[in-house]
Each structure stands twice: as C-alpha cells, then as structure tokens.
Amino acid sequence: MTDSLFEFQRMNRLPPYVFATVNEFKMAARRAGSDIVDLGMGNPDLGTPPHIVDKLVEAARKDTNHRYSASKGITKLRHAIASWYERRFGVALDPDTETVATLGAKEGLAHLTLATITPGEVVLAPDPTYPIHSYAAIIAGGDLRSVPIAPDRDFFADLQIAVRQTWPRPRMLVISFPHNPTGATVELPFFEELVAFCSEHKILIVHDLAYADLCFDGYQAPSILQAPGAREIAVEAFSLSKSYAMAGWRVGFVCGNRKMVAALTRIKSYLDYGAFQPIQIAAIIALNGPQDCVEEIRRTYLERRDVLVDGLLKAGWAVQPPKGGMFLWARIPEEFQGLGSVEFAKMLIARANVVVSPGLGFGSGGEGFVRFALVENVQRIKQATRGIRKALSLPAEADSSQAPRPPRRRPAARAAAKPAQDAAGRGQEAAAAQESAGSGAEPPSPGAGSETGYAAGSR
C-alpha cells in the first residue's frame, strides 16, 4: 500500500491538538498520586434534575420508544422548542419549518456548516473562540477568517474591517454570546446592528446561545432572533447541556431561518435518526416543566464563579468576573507571560495541582490567557486557589515542565482516606478521555497549520 492511500486531505487541514500536552501532563500527575483539581474541560459535573431522569426511565421502559426516531426531532419536542422560545424571548417560531432538534448544539453547528458552505467560501469566526465555531468551516472545506475578540477591542468595528478586507466576500458569520472562552456578553442593540449589517452585506449568521441561562449580576442574554429581520438571515443553536445539566444526553436544537433549518434537516436525514426517543421525551419535560431547576443550576455556577474570583484575587491574580457562561477567562499574570499559555498551564499542574485550558487552544488570539471551567464544587475550587497562590509566589524561571514527581509515602492512618480522592480523579480522567475521544471533545484550536499549532505537542 502506498502512503498516498492514507492521505486524508480533510484531516490534514486540522491543526495539531494544543490541549494534548496539558492532558498528558495532567495524567502523569495523577498517575504519580497528585490530587488534581481539573478546571480545564467544560464538562458539567452537576446531575440532571430528577424529574427529567424519571421521565427518561419511564419512556425507556416502553418498547415503542426503542425504534428509530425522527432525525429532525419528534413533533412534540419541536413544539416544546417553539413554546420555550416564545416564553423565554417572545419569539414565535413555526415548529415545523423553523426548528430542528439536534444531537447537542455541536452536531447541529457542524452539520449546518457542512450543508450550507461550499468549498472555498469564506466563514468568519471570532478569535479566540470555541473550536467547533471555526473548525466546522474547515471541515466543510470553507476558508476561515478570524475576527479579534478581546476586552480592549470593539468586535463590531473589527467585523466591519474584516468584511471590507475579505475577498471573496464572507458567506457566513459564526458567533456566540455569552462567549466561550472569553465570557464576553452583548445586549439586544448589538444584535440589531449586526443583523442590519449582515443583511446589507448578504452574510448568513449562526449564533450559539449555549449559555442563555447562565447569566449573573442582573444580566440577561438576548436571542439574536429577537432582532428585527433576524429570521431572514440567521439561525440560533441551543443545547440543554448547561441549563438542564444534560451534557451527556446530547440534545439541543437549531431555530430561525427556514432555508437554513431546511438544509440542516435534510442533511441530518442522511446522517442520523435523531436522538434516542426517550431522551427526546425527557427533553420535552425539561423545556415544558418547572424551571426552578435552571435557576438552581445558575446559582451554583454563580457561587463557584464568586469563590474562584475571590481566591484568585487573594492570590494576587487580577481577574474580572464574567457576566455569563461557565468559564473564567484570565490573562496570565505579567511575570509569567513569557511562559506562554501552554507552559503556564503545565506549571499550574506541577506547582498547584490545578488544570486550566491554555488560551492558545482557542486560537492565536487566546495566547497569553487561560480558561477556568466552573466544573468543581466550592471546596475543590478553594483548594485550587490555595494551590495557585503558592504557585504564583515562586519565580517564573523555575522549571515548570519537569515530569511530576511521585508523592511522599503517606502514613497508613491517612492512606485509607485517599482512595475516595483517587476515585474522583479517575472519574474525571475517564470523563476527560471520553470527551477527547468522542463527540463531547472540544476540537483542535483555530488557526489550521498556522501559529496556533503548538510545536511541542498540542490541544
């Protein structure tokens, strides 16, 4: 067999996996016995509300629900989606033509791009950003162009410049607010201005509203579909993963422009039969049922955010609390900037027993930052900030990349308590491995084959 037989050009367009180095370092530390607090991957740790689980169990006991389902989602689910939008945002959708259920938002975004982007067409996405927002275009054969997003920049002004300077003209813009990883938020007038601008320039808009309910300090995330004229050029994706703690269930939806929804519906009809029907039935209960569980989940993330921010400030790390999302985006302290985000993340594992995501993994614009995920309980977050405080007190020049050393042997009386921590660590490790290997993994970082590929090994 010739090597060319196994040359897969579509895969060659994807960059090295920047997070792999940090993941390997984390695994080595755990194997050496370190109690690692993993604030890296955004893998929610909260349990799904009991009434949703009970409905899943009830539906799964019925043989009629074990057959193939509908790829666009069962009728009652699409009606529940439309009702949720009307209650939540005052937007009236046609459940038959303006909604489609997806296997989580990620699958919907990827297949929507595949269905609507022709090889060579230009897609705009923020830099940094959640990787599927940019790499869906690369997988589809599109030409990715980045728009900077940062606290000291005007995203809309940068977008206008990007559109003027891009040829061929952009076909699509992919955005997400509250933004992952930066936590940036917008108000409805931003969407109104954006829709008007993209309508004028004939640019399709895809908005990922994954963190619609995780809003703090009085902020309420708007839907782009509230903006006049949005349904002429835009769709919006939502997932039940965060709001209802249903990450592993893989259920979400895409709503808005009929032609874009129809394109996604059609390509899905060739690719899947929809989610397991009991999951869809449970999703109906989630959307139509009591919403106090959503508020409880929101308060949990708020408490974690506040504890993390307070602990980092006490450690001398100047950070700003985000108004939305389940992450904290933090500029690396000045004295450690020279390490870069990957080496700094490795340093935190070695010195503090804490895992964070290096900003480079979200695009070249993320270099100099790290992302904390609010996926551990308050006690573990406090443990993490204590470790970080000690780590930052040491000089930056210290060797942070050495392999973690085995811990000292514990006295027998204390050793009995350790297996519970180890089991928790192994559970997180298994979850991380599963997320990396399966559909829950965050894809490689934006910047295919360019400065975003980490030379020493990657995520």
N, C-alpha and C positions, 0 to 999 in steps of 0.2 A: 504494500500500500504506500502511495506517495503522501508526503506531508500535506500537500495541497488538498487532499481529500478531506482533511480535518481542519481546514482553514475556514472558520465561520466568521465572515466579514461583519455581520451584525454584532457579534460578540466582541470583535476587535475594536469596535467604536466605543466600547465601555472602558473606563479608566481603571487603574488598579484600585483595590479596596482599601481606602485610607484607614478604616477602623480596625483592620485585621491586626495591625501591630499592637494596638492598645488591648484588643481582645486576647491576644496571645499572652501579653504581659499580665493581664488580669488572671487568666487561667493558671499561669505559672505561680502567681502569688497565692492563689487558693490551694494549689497542689502542695505548696510549701507550708500550708497551715494558716495563712493570714485570714483574718476575718474582714472580708472586703465589703464595703458598703457601695453597692452598684447604683450610681445615679447617671449611668450612661444612656442605655437604650430607653426610649419612651414606651415601655411595656407596662401598662397599668397593672397594679397589684391588688386593686380592690375587687371584691367579689360582686358578681351580678346580683341585683336586688332579688330577694326570694320569690316575689310574686311572678317575676319573669321566668325564673328557673322552674317554678312549679308548672307554669303553662307549657314550657318545653317538655317536661316529663310527661305531662298529661297527653300532649299531642303525639309524642313519640310512641305512646302505647297503642295508638290506633294504626292498624295495618294500612289503611287508606292513605296515610301520610308518608308511607315508605316508597312510593312510586316516584318517577321523575316529576319534577315540578315545572314551573314556567320560568324561562330564562329571564323574562322581564319583571318577574315578581308576581305572586298571586294577586288577584283583583282586590281583595280586602286589604292587603298590605299597601298597594298603591293608593287606595282611598284613604288609608290611615296616614300615609305620607302627605297627601294633599290637605287633609284636615289639620295635621301638625303645622304645616306651613301657614295655613290661614290663622290658626290660633296664635302662633308664635310671632309672625311677621305681618299679618294682614294681607298676605299674598294668596290669591285664589288661583289654583292650578287645576288643569284638566288631568285627572288621574290616568286617563287612557293615552293621552298624547304628550303630556309634559312631565311625566315621571317614569323612571325605570329603576327597579331595585338592582343592587349590585352586591358583589361579594366583598363588602367593605368599600370604602372610598377609593382605595389604592387601585383595586382592579378596575373600577369604573373609570378612573382618570387615565390609566394606561390604555385600556381598550378604546376609550373615546378618542384619544390621540391617534391610535392606530387606524381608527375608522375615518378620521377627518383630515389627517395630514398626509400629503403626497410627498414622496422623497424629494428633498431639495427645498421644500417650503420652510420658511423661517418661523420659528416659535420663540417668543420672548418669555423669560422667567427671571425672577429676582436672583441675585447672588449676594449672600448665601440663601439657600432655600432647602426645603425637604427634598431629598434627591429625586423622587419619582416625578416631581413637578417639572424638572428639567430633563430627566433621562427618559421619560415617556416619549419625548420628541426624538431623541437619539435612536431609541429602539424602533420607532416608526420610520426612520430614515430622514427625519427632518434636520434642519440646520438650526442649532440652538444659539441664541444670542442672549447675553445677560444684561440685566438692569440692576445697578447697585442699590442695595437697601441697607441703611445704617441710621443710627440716631441723629447723626450730624448731616444727613442728606435729605433732599426733597425727592421722594420716589417718583412723584408725578412729573416733576421737571426733568428728572433723568430719563423717564419713559419717553417724554416728548423728544428729547435729544436722540434716544436710541431709534425711534421711529424715523426721524429725519435722516439719520446716518445709515440706515439699513437698506440694503438692496440685495435681492428682491424685497419688496415691501413685506412686512410681517403678516402672517396669516392668522396667528393666534397669540394671545397673552394668557399665561397661567399664573395665578396669584392665590394667596391665602392670607386671610386676616381673621382673628389673631394669627400672626405669622409664626411659623416654625422654621428656623430656630430662634429668631430674634425677639419674639414677643410683641412686635410692632402691631399697633391697632389703628383703625380708621373709623371715621364717622360716616353717616349716610351721604353727606355732601361730597365726600371723596368719590363714592361710587357713582353719584350722579354726574360728576365731572368726567369720570373715567368712561362711563357709558357714552356720553356725548362725544368724547374724543375718539373712542374706538369706532363708533358709528360713522363718524366723519371719515376715518381712515380705513374703514372696512376691515376691522380686526375682530376676530372672534375672541370672547373672554371665557375662561374657565376659572371659576372661583371655588376653592376648597374651604368649606366652613366647618372643619373638623372640631374646632374648639368653641362653637357657638355658645355653649352653656358654661364654659369655664372662664367667667369674667369676674373681675374684682373691683373693689373701690368705687362702686357705682357705675362702672362702665357696662354697656350693653352692646354686644356685637350686632351690627346690622346685616341684613341679607342683601346681596347685590340685586336680587330680584325685586327689591323694594324701589329701586331707581327707575324712573320713567324710561321706557324704551329698552330696558334690560333684556326682556324676553325676545327681542328681535335679534340679539347678537350673543347672549350669554347663557351659560348653564352654571349650576352650583352643585357641588358634591357635599354630602354629609354622611357621617358614619356614626353608628351607635356605640362605637368602641369607647369613647371617653365619657360622653354624657350619661350613659347607662352601664358603664363598666362591662361592656360586652366585646372586648378586643378580640378574643379568640373565636368568637361566634362568626365573624366575617359577614357582617350585614350592614348595608348602607344604601344610599340612593343618589341619583343624579336627576336634577329637575331644571326646567326652564325651556329654552328654545326648542321648538318642536322638531325642527330638522336635525339638530344635533342629538336630541334624545332618540329620534328615529334611527339615526346612524348607529348609535351605541346599541340600541335594542336589536338592530339587525345583525351586527357583528357578534353580539352575545348569543344570538340564536344558533350560530355556527359553532360556538365555543363551549357553552355550558347549558345546563338545565336548571340554573338557578340554585339558590341555597337549599339545603335540606328543609323540607316543608315545615317541620316542627319549629325550626329556627325562625322561619318567616312568620309563623303564627305567634311565636313568643315576641317577635319584634312588633307585631300589631299591639299586643298588650303593653309593651314598653311605651309606644308612641301615644296610645289612646288612654292608658291607665293613669293612676296617680303619679304626679310629677315631683312629689316631695323627695323621692329618692335622688332625683337630679340635683336638687338643692343641697342635700346631704353630701353628695359627692363633691359638689362645688366647694362647700365649706371645708371639706377635708383637704382639698388642694390649696385652698386659701391659707389654712393653718400651716401646712407644710411650707408654702412659699414664705410666710412670715418668719417661721423658725429658721429656714435656710438663710434668708436675707439678714436676719438679726445675727446669726452665728458668723456669717462671712464678714459683716461689718465689724464685729468684735475682733475678728482675726486680722483686721486692717485691710480687708479687700473691699474696695468701694464698688458697690453694685446698686442697680436700680430695680425695685420690684416691678415685675410686669403686670399690666392690667388685664391680660388674657393669656390663656394657654396653660400648659402643664410643665413649662420649662423656665429656667432662668438662664439668660444669655449674659455672659460676664466677660469683660475684657480682662485678659491676663494682666496681673499686676506688673507695673512698669519694670521692676527689677528682674522679672522673669520673661519679659517679652523676647529676649534674644534666643530663648529655647525654641520658640515656635509652638504651635498648639499641640502637635503630636508628642513632642518630647516633654512638654509641660504636663500633659495628661499622664504620661508614663511616670513622671516624677511624683505626681499625686498618689499613684498606686504604690510606688516604692516607699514614700515618706509618710503618707497619710492613710493608706489602705482605702482610698476612695477612687471610684471610677467616674470619669466625666467623658463626654464626647468632644474630641478635638474639633475646633471650628472649621479646619481645613476640609473635614469630611462633608461639609455642606456647600463647598465652593471656595474658590480662591479668596472671595470677599470675607470668608469666615476666619481667615488666618489672623492670629492674634487674640482669638476668643475661644472660650469653651462653653459647652451647654450642659447644664444640670437638669436632669429629669426628676420630677417630684414623685418618684415611684417607690419610696421607702417611708416607713412610719416616722413619726416625730422623734422618737427615741434614737432611731438609727441616723436620722439627719443630724441630730445634735452630736452623735458620736462622730459623724463625718466632719462636721465643722470644727470639733476639737482637734481631730487629726490634721485638718488643713491649717489650723492656727499654728500647730507645731511645725508643719512642713514649711510654712512661709517664713518662719523665724530663722531658718537655716539659709546660708548663702546660696545663690542661684548656681554658682560654679560647681557645687558638689555633684558628683556623678550620679545622675538620676536614672541612667539606662541600664545599670547593672541588674542582673537577674535577682529576683527576690530571694533572700536567704531563709532557710528553714527557721522556725521559731525555736526559742529555748524550750527544753522539755518542761512540761508543766507538772507540778506536784499532783500525786494521784487524787487527792481530795478535790482538786479543781478540774481535773481532766474529765470527770464524769459529766460536767455541765457542757462540755464543748460540742458533743455530737449534735445537739439541737442547732447550734450556730452553723456547724458544718453542713447539716441537712438543709438549712435555709440557703446557705451559699450554693450548695449543689443544685437546689431547686432553681435558683436564679441563673446558675451556669447553664442548666439544661434549657431553661426558657430562652436564654440568650442564644444558645446554639441552635435551637429550633427556629428562632426568629431570623438568624443569619441564613439558615438553610432553606427556609420556606417562604411563603408569601408574606409573612409578617416582617421580614427583614427590611431594614432601610437600605436602599440600593447604594451603589458606589457614588462617590461625590461628584458634583458637577465639574465640568472642565475637561471633557474627554481628551486624554492624551496630552493635556497641556500642563500648566503649572499646578493643577490640583492633584495630579498623581504624585503620591508620596514615594520618593525614590527608594526608601529603605524597607518598604513593605507595606501595606495600605488598609483602609476603610473608608 
